[in-house]
């Protein structure tokens, strides 16, 4: 399933909420390795939850956070135009409201 991406490429939208895209300036090999690490960490989160292991869960969640920060999905924004970070905001209450309305009418 493809989610709509804002015209500036900074966010994708899921159920009306903006989620920050990975930094498109990352070299492809680096991005692929970081995505591999992220997926592995997410699997570890699931395993720790299934096993009821709070220590392993904390480590796995820290690994997820580290990978997402390296990808540019969390932490300092990767763009330099001065726009604020709107991650997790509802699209309808941001500068993307008109664009998003057009996306949902399709």
C-alpha positions, 0 to 999 in steps of 0.5 A, a space after each residue: 500500500 502506498 501512502 500519499 507523500 507531501 509535495 515537498 517530500 518531507 512527510 507521508 500521511 497515514 490516517 490523516 497524520 503526517 509521518 516524517 520521511 527518511 532523508 532522501 540525501 542518504 547514500 542508497 547503500 547506507 539507507 538500505 543498511 539502516 532500513 535493515 537495522 530498523 526492521 531487525 530492531 522491530 522484530 526484536 521489539 515484537 519478540 521481547 513483547 511476546 516473551 514478556 522481557 522488559 529489559 530486551 524490550 527497552 534495548 530493542 526500542 532503543 535500537 529502533 530509535 537509533 535507526 530512525 534517527 540515523 534515517 532522519 525520521 526522528 531527531 533533527 530535521 534533514 531539510 534546511 529551509 527552516 520549516 518546522 517539524 510537523 511529525 505526527 501532526 494531523 495534516 488537516 491542521 498544518 500547511 498541508 491541509 489543502 493538499 491533503 483535502 485534495 488527496 482524500 477526495 480521490 
